[in-house]
Amino acid sequence: MAPPSPKEFIEAALVAATTPYALSYTDSKQKWVILRHLLSLLQEFPGFKPSTGRFMHNDGTEVNLLRATGCVHVANSTTPTIPLVIWLHENYPQKAPLVFVSLHLMTPIHRHHPFVDNTTGATSPPYILTWKYPPCNLSELLRNLVQIFTIDHPFSYTLTTPACLTHPWLVSTKEALDRLVGMLHYDMVALRASTSDEIEKLSLLQEELKRRDRFITSMVAELGEERMRLEERVKNWAEETDRVENWLRVNDGRSLNARDVEIEDAFEMDETTRARLESSAADLAIEEVMYKLDKALEHEAVSFDSYIKQLRSLARQQFFHRCNEMASTSSPTSV
C-alpha cells in the first residue's frame, strides 16, 4: 500500500478528533487555514515533510500539534544545510508558529546569532515577533528565514552581504528590518563585551583605590599620632626653656641678652676652675693635632724632619698645659 500524500496525511490528522493523539486544533475554519498554509509551504519547499508530535510549552502545558520538518539550503554557501522544525501553534494562525533549528554536536549554533538561541535552537526573527494574520503565512515565513540565514548563517559567525542589499530600492521593508535588527544585535554584543571589559578594569581600579585609601588612612593616622607626640615634645621643651630662662633671670641678669653671654657664663666658676678647664681643653686639642700628624706621616703627607719638629713643639706646649692643670687641681677651689 502506497504511503498517503502530504495532503491526505494532513487531512486525516486534522479529522481524527477522538483518538488520544487528536490534535489540539478545534475550530473547523482554523483547520482549513492550516491545511491551506501547509500545502502551500510543501509545494514551495518540497523538502519539508508533515508530521504530528507532542509539544511542551514553557509553562509545562503539553499539546498535540502538526509540524513540518526539513532543511533549507542557503544559496552560494559552503556551510551545511539548516534543519528546521516548524510547529503550528494550537491557536494558529492567530499565534505565530514555533520554529526551531535542530541542534547537532557537529554543527553548533554560534552563540551570538541575533535570531537563533544557541542552547535551544528557538528562532525568533522580526517576522515571528510581529506576526499578524493575515497577511502572515508559513511560506512567507520560510522565505524570510532563508533570506536571514543567507545574511547570517546560524552555523557560521561570518556575515555576508547579498548584492541586493547594496541597492536600497531593491530591499523590502521586512528584509531591511531583519538587517537592521541583526546589525543592532551585533552592536549590542560588541558594546556588552567592551562594557564588560571596562567594568572589569574599573573593578580592579576600585580595588586598587580602596587599597590606597586604606594605606593613606593609616598613614594619616600615624602622622596624626606623630604630630601629637611632636606637639607634646614642643610643649615639654617650652616648659624646660621657661625654667632655664627663669633660672638665668634669677641667677644672672646678663643672660637676658644672649648676644652678650658666652656658653660658659651660664655656669658659676672661679678663676682657678676656669684655668683648669682651659688647660684641659688645650691638652685635648694638642692630643688631637698630634694624632693627625701621626696619620699625615703614615700617609707620607709630611716629611719626617717636619714631623719631629712640630711634634716637639706640641709636646712642649702640652707639657706646660698639663702642669697648669695639675697645679690648679692641687690648689683649693671654690664653686
Secondary structure, 3 states (H helix, E strand, C coil): CCCCCHHHHHHHHHHCCCCCCCCCCCCHHHHHHHHHHHHHHHHHCCCCEEEEEEEECCCCCEEEEEEEEEEECCCCCCCCCEEEEEECCCCCCCCCCEEEECCCCCCCCCCCCCCECCCCCEECCHHHHCCCCCCCCHHHHHHHHHHHHHHECCCCCCECCCHHHHCHHHCCHHHHHHHHHHHHHHHHHHHHHHHHHHHHHHHHHHHHHHHHHHHHHHHHHHHHHHHHHHHHHHHHHHHHHHHHHHHHHHHCHHHHCHHHCCHHHHCCCCHHHHHHHHHHHHHHHHHHHHHHHHHHHHCCCCCHHHHHHHHHHHHHHHHHHHHHHHHHHHCCCCC
